Amino acid sequence: MWWGVVCFFFSSRRRHTRYISVTGVQTCALPIFLGEGFFAPRLISLLASLGSMLLLFGIVKRETGVFTAGFISAGIFAAAYEATGGWMDIARVDSLFLFWVVLGLYTAIRWKGRSGGATITALIFSAAFFTKQVALAPALAVACYYLIKERRLFLPYLVTLILAGGGGTLLLNYYYGGWYVYYVFRLSSFHALMPNQIREYLLHDILRVFPVLLGISIYAGIIIIEDHRSDKASSTGLLCLFLSTSLFLVSLVGRANINSYINTLLPLALALALLSGWVWGREGKRSNRFNSLARNARQTVIGILIIVQFIMLGYLPSRYIPTRADYRAGDKLVALMENSSGPILLPFHGYLPRLAGKESTAHWTAILDILLARGTEEDDPGRIWLNQFIAAMEDGRYEMLILDREDWFPDLLKLQYKKGGTIFGKKQVFYPVTGYPWRPQFIYNRIFPGEKF
């Protein structure tokens, strides 16, 4: 991840080589000062990732009393940079969402036993919820912890969470005329879980990528449950276990969705980092206290296993820096759009026309969510969009279309458009360094009167 800091400054200076999936919105004042583009949201993601590492370090060090344990937790999360798709510093909501979650955990631990602390924790998890709605799972995990271990704080936490999260949802839905609930909740209900994706998650993502950390985390969970039953230790371990379990479920559900990417492993990486660092420090603390050779041996074994996992997570960081050929390819694409006198449609990269002074459009992934959920009613948003799109294609509203694939509404395109070749040919340029390997490639020009034959 520290290499990600370097990659950030290299790739943020690119004019045109952008990541494919930029559908989330991170609200911040930075874009006002830094201007339009991906620099501001990428900076937010980078700072959020670094903040999560710092908080992980603080939580584990505080609870175990072992400096190295905190460093291990932060280091494991950083080392998962490549295993989670190089997603920690791109313009998506994932990093900010996780930062709020770890900050909520920190405040719950830091102000344990205080109603004010529970209230602040609820507000932080509300912020996480509005960043990414799956934050409801870790928020409820903390509620379960309060209900079991600190029942006096359960109501202040839950009431604040409902007022902030539920009240904010109602306000946003009112402000956007019902669109917020429709897009955030109704569309999500149409996302079916794919059994093949679940198997991929369990057999490939976990057992192949994080097998060592999974075993260590399971061991940590056993220790936490035993301590809880015998009341030997602080209840903080139980809170960490509840939160980590919820993050595992968030990761599983996200990976099980159709067209998911390995960025969904970020919550899992955070959970494994938290528990692995915690149990290593815990064993060291117990060893020093009781001078047990067996416990010293367990800590040594855990330490060796963590080193093995670090080696398994190794990667070549240079693949996350675009080449000079990518720069030149981006310039070629923008020049092509600038030479067009009319509007341009890039459904898979709706933001790119902005670089040529054209209007942007919604990303195809967001549109597809609406289309897949469309009903039979005339005022259904999916049906309205589809009718408008068909009319636009039949009228030849766009002078040029630049597509990633040739099978995108082919029968509709041939009414007013003809294929005009490719942008990059067979050159392996302008592919994103993370996400799906798609790029704008196929040109379709509008057929003007007199050109038909």
C-alpha positions as CSV (number, residue, x, y, z in Angstrom):
1,M,0.0,0.0,0.0
2,W,2.9,2.4,0.6
3,W,3.7,1.8,-3.0
4,G,0.1,2.9,-3.7
5,V,1.1,6.4,-2.5
6,V,3.7,6.5,-5.2
7,C,1.3,5.1,-7.8
8,F,-1.3,7.6,-6.8
9,F,0.9,10.6,-7.6
10,F,2.0,9.0,-10.9
11,S,-1.4,8.0,-12.2
12,S,-3.3,11.1,-10.9
13,R,-1.2,13.2,-13.2
14,R,-2.5,11.3,-16.2
15,R,-5.0,13.3,-18.3
16,H,-6.9,10.5,-19.9
17,T,-6.1,7.0,-18.6
18,R,-8.9,6.5,-16.1
19,Y,-10.3,3.6,-14.1
20,I,-13.4,2.0,-15.5
21,S,-15.7,1.9,-12.5
22,V,-16.4,5.3,-11.2
23,T,-20.1,5.1,-10.1
24,G,-19.8,6.1,-6.4
25,V,-19.9,9.7,-5.2
26,Q,-17.7,10.8,-2.3
27,T,-19.0,14.1,-1.0
28,C,-16.2,16.4,0.1
29,A,-15.1,20.0,-0.2
30,L,-11.8,19.1,-1.9
31,P,-13.2,19.1,-5.4
32,I,-14.2,22.7,-5.0
33,F,-10.6,23.7,-4.5
34,L,-8.8,21.1,-6.6
35,G,-11.2,21.2,-9.6
36,E,-13.1,18.6,-11.6
37,G,-11.4,15.3,-12.1
38,F,-10.3,12.2,-10.2
39,F,-7.5,13.8,-8.2
40,A,-9.8,14.9,-5.3
41,P,-11.8,11.7,-4.9
42,R,-8.6,9.6,-5.2
43,L,-6.9,11.8,-2.6
44,I,-9.9,11.1,-0.3
45,S,-9.5,7.4,-0.9
46,L,-5.8,7.4,-0.3
47,L,-6.1,9.4,3.0
48,A,-9.0,7.2,4.1
49,S,-6.9,4.0,3.5
50,L,-3.9,5.5,5.4
51,G,-6.3,6.6,8.2
52,S,-7.7,3.0,8.4
53,M,-4.2,1.7,8.9
54,L,-3.4,4.2,11.5
55,L,-6.6,3.4,13.4
56,L,-5.9,-0.4,13.1
57,F,-2.5,0.2,14.6
58,G,-4.0,2.3,17.5
59,I,-6.7,-0.1,18.3
60,V,-4.6,-3.3,18.4
61,K,-1.7,-1.6,20.2
62,R,-4.1,-0.1,22.8
63,E,-5.8,-3.4,23.5
64,T,-2.8,-5.7,23.5
65,G,-0.2,-3.3,24.8
66,V,2.2,-4.5,22.1
67,F,3.5,-2.0,19.6
68,T,4.5,-4.7,17.1
69,A,0.9,-6.2,17.1
70,G,-0.5,-2.8,16.0
71,F,2.1,-2.6,13.3
72,I,1.3,-6.1,12.1
73,S,-2.4,-5.3,11.8
74,A,-1.7,-2.1,9.8
75,G,0.9,-3.9,7.7
76,I,-1.4,-6.8,6.8
77,F,-4.1,-4.5,5.6
78,A,-1.5,-2.5,3.5
79,A,-0.1,-5.8,2.1
80,A,-3.5,-6.7,0.8
81,Y,-3.4,-3.8,-1.7
82,E,-2.9,-6.0,-4.8
83,A,-5.0,-8.9,-3.5
84,T,-8.0,-6.5,-3.3
85,G,-7.5,-5.2,-6.8
86,G,-5.3,-2.2,-6.1
87,W,-8.6,-0.5,-5.0
88,M,-7.4,1.4,-1.9
89,D,-6.5,4.6,-3.7
90,I,-9.0,4.9,-6.6
91,A,-12.1,7.1,-6.9
92,R,-14.5,4.7,-5.3
93,V,-16.3,4.7,-1.9
94,D,-14.8,1.5,-0.5
95,S,-11.9,3.1,1.3
96,L,-13.9,5.8,2.8
97,F,-16.6,3.3,4.0
98,L,-14.0,1.2,5.7
99,F,-12.4,4.2,7.3
100,W,-15.7,5.1,9.0
101,V,-16.1,1.5,10.1
102,V,-12.7,1.4,11.8
103,L,-13.2,4.9,13.3
104,G,-16.5,3.7,14.7
105,L,-14.8,0.7,16.2
106,Y,-12.1,3.0,17.7
107,T,-14.6,5.3,19.3
108,A,-16.6,2.3,20.7
109,I,-13.4,1.1,22.4
110,R,-12.0,4.5,23.3
111,W,-15.1,5.6,25.1
112,K,-16.3,2.2,26.3
113,G,-19.0,2.5,29.0
114,R,-20.0,6.1,28.1
115,S,-23.3,7.0,26.6
116,G,-21.7,9.9,24.8
117,G,-19.3,7.5,23.2
118,A,-22.1,5.2,22.1
119,T,-23.8,8.2,20.5
120,I,-20.7,9.3,18.6
121,T,-20.1,5.8,17.5
122,A,-23.7,5.7,16.1
123,L,-23.1,8.9,14.2
124,I,-19.9,7.6,12.7
125,F,-21.6,4.4,11.5
126,S,-24.4,6.5,10.1
127,A,-21.7,8.3,8.0
128,A,-20.4,4.9,6.9
129,F,-24.0,3.9,5.9
130,F,-24.4,7.0,3.7
131,T,-21.0,6.2,2.2
132,K,-21.9,2.6,1.4
133,Q,-25.2,1.1,2.6
134,V,-23.6,-2.3,3.5
135,A,-22.2,-0.5,6.5
136,L,-25.5,-1.4,8.1
137,A,-24.1,-4.9,8.9
138,P,-21.1,-3.7,11.0
139,A,-23.4,-1.1,12.6
140,L,-25.8,-3.8,13.7
141,A,-22.8,-5.9,14.9
142,V,-21.8,-3.1,17.3
143,A,-25.5,-3.0,18.4
144,C,-25.4,-6.7,19.2
145,Y,-22.2,-6.1,21.3
146,Y,-23.9,-3.3,23.2
147,L,-26.9,-5.5,23.8
148,I,-24.8,-8.4,25.2
149,K,-22.0,-6.6,27.1
150,E,-23.0,-3.0,27.7
151,R,-26.8,-3.0,27.7
152,R,-27.0,0.4,29.2
153,L,-25.6,1.8,26.0
154,F,-27.7,-0.2,23.6
155,L,-30.7,2.3,23.5
156,P,-28.6,5.5,23.1
157,Y,-26.7,3.8,20.3
158,L,-29.7,2.3,18.5
159,V,-31.8,5.5,18.8
160,T,-29.0,7.7,17.5
161,L,-28.4,5.2,14.6
162,I,-32.1,5.2,13.7
163,L,-32.5,8.9,13.9
164,A,-29.3,9.7,11.9
165,G,-29.5,6.9,9.4
166,G,-33.2,6.6,9.0
167,G,-33.9,10.3,9.3
168,G,-31.2,11.1,6.8
169,T,-32.6,8.6,4.4
170,L,-36.0,10.1,4.6
171,L,-34.6,13.6,4.0
172,L,-32.5,12.5,1.0
173,N,-35.5,10.6,-0.4
174,Y,-37.7,13.7,-0.1
175,Y,-35.0,16.0,-1.6
176,Y,-34.5,13.7,-4.6
177,G,-38.2,13.1,-5.1
178,G,-38.2,9.4,-4.2
179,W,-35.2,8.6,-6.3
180,Y,-32.9,7.9,-3.4
181,V,-34.8,5.0,-1.9
182,Y,-35.6,3.7,-5.4
183,Y,-31.9,3.6,-6.5
184,V,-30.3,2.6,-3.2
185,F,-32.7,0.1,-1.8
186,R,-35.2,-1.0,-4.5
187,L,-32.6,-1.7,-7.2
188,S,-30.4,-3.6,-4.7
189,S,-33.3,-6.0,-4.0
190,F,-33.0,-7.2,-7.6
191,H,-29.4,-8.3,-7.2
192,A,-29.5,-12.0,-6.9
193,L,-26.6,-13.9,-5.2
194,M,-24.7,-16.1,-7.6
195,P,-23.8,-19.6,-6.3
196,N,-20.7,-19.8,-8.6
197,Q,-19.5,-16.5,-7.1
198,I,-19.9,-17.8,-3.6
199,R,-17.7,-20.8,-4.4
200,E,-15.2,-18.5,-6.0
201,Y,-15.1,-16.5,-2.9
202,L,-14.6,-19.4,-0.5
203,L,-12.3,-21.6,-2.6
204,H,-10.3,-19.0,-4.5
205,D,-10.4,-15.6,-2.8
206,I,-10.0,-16.9,0.8
207,L,-8.4,-20.3,0.6
208,R,-5.9,-19.4,-2.1
209,V,-5.2,-15.7,-1.3
210,F,-5.7,-15.5,2.5
211,P,-5.4,-19.1,3.8
212,V,-3.0,-18.4,6.6
213,L,-4.8,-15.3,7.9
214,L,-8.1,-17.2,7.8
215,G,-6.6,-19.9,10.1
216,I,-5.1,-17.3,12.5
217,S,-8.4,-15.4,12.6
218,I,-10.4,-18.6,13.4
219,Y,-7.9,-19.2,16.2
220,A,-8.4,-15.7,17.4
221,G,-12.2,-16.2,17.4
222,I,-11.8,-19.3,19.6
223,I,-9.7,-17.5,22.1
224,I,-12.2,-14.6,22.2
225,I,-15.1,-16.9,22.8
226,E,-13.3,-18.8,25.5
227,D,-12.3,-15.5,27.3
228,H,-15.9,-14.3,27.1
229,R,-17.2,-17.5,28.6
230,S,-14.7,-17.4,31.5
231,D,-14.7,-13.6,31.9
232,K,-10.9,-13.6,31.8
233,A,-10.4,-10.7,29.5
234,S,-11.8,-7.4,28.4
235,S,-14.9,-7.4,26.3
236,T,-13.1,-5.5,23.5
237,G,-12.2,-8.8,21.9
238,L,-15.8,-9.7,21.5
239,L,-16.5,-6.4,19.8
240,C,-13.7,-7.0,17.4
241,L,-15.0,-10.5,16.6
242,F,-18.6,-9.3,16.0
243,L,-17.3,-6.5,13.7
244,S,-15.0,-8.8,11.8
245,T,-17.7,-11.4,11.3
246,S,-20.0,-8.7,9.9
247,L,-17.2,-7.6,7.5
248,F,-16.8,-11.2,6.4
249,L,-20.5,-11.3,5.5
250,V,-20.3,-7.9,3.7
251,S,-17.4,-9.2,1.6
252,L,-19.2,-12.5,0.9
253,V,-22.5,-10.8,-0.2
254,G,-20.6,-8.3,-2.3
255,R,-18.5,-11.0,-4.0
256,A,-21.6,-13.1,-4.7
257,N,-23.2,-10.4,-6.8
258,I,-23.1,-10.7,-10.5
259,N,-20.2,-8.8,-12.2
260,S,-18.5,-8.4,-8.8
261,Y,-14.7,-7.7,-8.6
262,I,-12.1,-8.5,-6.0
263,N,-12.4,-5.1,-4.4
264,T,-15.1,-6.8,-2.4
265,L,-12.3,-8.5,-0.5
266,L,-11.4,-5.2,1.2
267,P,-13.7,-5.7,4.2
268,L,-12.4,-9.2,4.6
269,A,-8.8,-8.0,4.5
270,L,-9.6,-5.5,7.2
271,A,-11.2,-8.1,9.4
272,L,-8.3,-10.6,9.0
273,A,-5.8,-7.8,9.7
274,L,-7.6,-6.8,12.9
275,L,-7.9,-10.3,14.3
276,S,-4.5,-11.5,13.3
277,G,-2.6,-8.6,14.8
278,W,-4.9,-8.8,17.9
279,V,-4.2,-12.5,18.5
280,W,-0.4,-12.2,18.0
281,G,-0.3,-9.3,20.6
282,R,-2.7,-11.2,22.9
283,E,-0.5,-14.3,22.9
284,G,2.6,-12.1,23.6
285,K,0.8,-10.3,26.5
286,R,-0.2,-13.6,28.0
287,S,3.2,-15.0,27.6
288,N,4.9,-12.2,29.4
289,R,2.5,-12.3,32.2
290,F,2.5,-16.0,32.9
291,N,6.0,-16.9,31.5
292,S,4.5,-19.9,29.7
293,L,6.8,-21.7,27.2
294,A,3.7,-23.0,25.4
295,R,2.3,-19.5,24.9
296,N,5.6,-18.2,23.7
297,A,5.7,-21.1,21.2
298,R,2.2,-20.2,20.0
299,Q,3.2,-16.6,19.5
300,T,6.3,-17.7,17.6
301,V,4.2,-19.9,15.3
302,I,1.7,-17.2,14.7
303,G,4.5,-14.8,13.8
304,I,6.0,-17.2,11.4
305,L,2.7,-17.8,9.7
306,I,2.1,-14.1,9.4
307,I,5.5,-13.8,7.6
308,V,4.5,-16.6,5.3
309,Q,1.2,-14.7,4.5
310,F,3.2,-11.5,3.8
311,I,5.3,-13.4,1.3
312,M,2.2,-14.9,-0.4
313,L,0.8,-11.3,-0.8
314,G,3.8,-10.1,-2.6
315,Y,3.3,-8.5,-6.0
316,L,5.0,-6.3,-8.7
317,P,4.0,-2.7,-8.0
318,S,5.0,-1.4,-11.4
319,R,1.9,-2.9,-13.0
320,Y,-0.1,-0.1,-11.3
321,I,1.7,2.7,-13.1
322,P,0.5,3.5,-16.7
323,T,3.0,3.6,-19.5
324,R,4.0,6.3,-21.9
325,A,2.1,4.5,-24.5
326,D,-1.0,4.8,-22.3
327,Y,-0.5,8.6,-22.2
328,R,-0.2,8.8,-26.0
329,A,-3.3,6.6,-26.4
330,G,-5.3,8.8,-24.1
331,D,-4.2,11.9,-26.1
332,K,-5.3,10.2,-29.3
333,L,-8.8,9.4,-27.8
334,V,-9.3,13.0,-26.6
335,A,-8.2,14.4,-30.0
336,L,-10.7,12.2,-31.7
337,M,-13.5,13.5,-29.5
338,E,-12.4,17.1,-29.9
339,N,-12.6,16.8,-33.7
340,S,-16.2,15.7,-33.5
341,S,-18.6,18.7,-33.9
342,G,-21.6,17.0,-32.2
343,P,-22.4,15.1,-29.0
344,I,-20.6,11.8,-28.2
345,L,-21.8,8.8,-26.3
346,L,-19.3,6.6,-24.4
347,P,-21.7,4.4,-22.3
348,F,-18.9,2.6,-20.5
349,H,-16.9,5.7,-19.8
350,G,-19.4,8.5,-19.6
351,Y,-16.9,10.9,-18.0
352,L,-14.3,10.8,-20.8
353,P,-16.2,13.3,-23.1
354,R,-15.7,16.0,-20.5
355,L,-12.0,15.9,-21.3
356,A,-12.9,17.1,-24.8
357,G,-15.4,19.7,-23.7
358,K,-18.4,17.5,-24.3
359,E,-21.3,16.6,-22.0
360,S,-20.9,13.5,-19.8
361,T,-23.4,10.7,-19.5
362,A,-24.3,8.1,-16.8
363,H,-22.2,4.9,-16.6
364,W,-23.6,1.9,-18.3
365,T,-23.5,-0.2,-15.1
366,A,-25.8,2.3,-13.3
367,I,-28.1,2.3,-16.3
368,L,-28.1,-1.5,-16.4
369,D,-29.3,-1.7,-12.8
370,I,-32.3,0.4,-13.7
371,L,-33.1,-1.6,-16.9
372,L,-32.9,-5.0,-15.1
373,A,-35.3,-3.8,-12.5
374,R,-37.8,-2.1,-14.8
375,G,-41.5,-2.9,-14.4
376,T,-44.5,-2.7,-16.7
377,E,-45.8,0.6,-15.5
378,E,-45.5,3.6,-17.9
379,D,-43.8,5.8,-15.3
380,D,-41.2,3.1,-14.3
381,P,-37.8,4.7,-14.5
382,G,-36.3,1.8,-16.4
383,R,-39.0,1.9,-19.0
384,I,-38.8,5.7,-19.4
385,W,-35.0,5.5,-19.9
386,L,-35.3,2.7,-22.4
387,N,-37.9,4.6,-24.5
388,Q,-35.8,7.7,-24.4
389,F,-32.7,5.7,-25.5
390,I,-34.5,4.1,-28.4
391,A,-35.7,7.5,-29.6
392,A,-32.2,8.9,-29.3
393,M,-30.7,6.1,-31.4
394,E,-33.5,6.2,-34.0
395,D,-33.0,10.0,-34.3
396,G,-29.3,9.8,-34.5
397,R,-28.9,12.2,-31.6
398,Y,-25.2,11.5,-31.1
399,E,-22.7,12.2,-33.8
400,M,-20.4,9.5,-32.6
401,L,-20.5,6.5,-30.4
402,I,-17.4,4.9,-28.9
403,L,-18.0,1.4,-27.5
404,D,-16.0,-1.2,-25.6
405,R,-17.8,-4.0,-27.3
406,E,-19.5,-4.6,-30.6
407,D,-22.5,-6.5,-29.3
408,W,-24.0,-3.4,-27.6
409,F,-27.6,-3.0,-29.1
410,P,-26.4,-3.9,-32.6
411,D,-29.8,-3.9,-34.2
412,L,-30.6,-0.5,-32.8
413,L,-27.3,1.0,-33.8
414,K,-27.5,0.0,-37.5
415,L,-30.5,2.2,-38.0
416,Q,-28.5,5.4,-37.9
417,Y,-24.9,4.5,-37.4
418,K,-22.1,2.8,-39.3
419,K,-18.9,1.2,-37.9
420,G,-15.9,3.5,-38.4
421,G,-13.0,1.3,-37.3
422,T,-11.2,1.1,-34.0
423,I,-9.2,3.6,-32.0
424,F,-6.2,1.6,-30.8
425,G,-6.2,-1.4,-33.1
426,K,-4.4,-4.4,-31.6
427,K,-2.1,-2.3,-29.5
428,Q,-2.2,-3.3,-25.8
429,V,-2.7,0.2,-24.5
430,F,-5.2,2.2,-22.5
431,Y,-6.4,-0.7,-20.5
432,P,-7.2,0.2,-16.8
433,V,-4.6,-0.9,-14.3
434,T,-7.4,-2.3,-12.1
435,G,-11.0,-3.4,-12.7
436,Y,-12.2,-5.2,-15.8
437,P,-9.9,-5.0,-18.8
438,W,-12.2,-2.9,-20.9
439,R,-11.4,0.2,-23.0
440,P,-13.1,2.4,-25.5
441,Q,-12.3,0.9,-28.9
442,F,-15.0,0.7,-31.5
443,I,-16.2,3.8,-33.3
444,Y,-19.6,4.2,-34.8
445,N,-20.4,7.4,-36.8
446,R,-23.8,8.8,-37.6
447,I,-25.1,8.2,-41.1
448,F,-26.0,11.5,-42.7
449,P,-28.6,11.9,-45.5
450,G,-27.2,10.8,-48.8
451,E,-24.8,8.3,-47.2
452,K,-27.2,5.4,-47.1
453,F,-27.0,2.9,-49.9
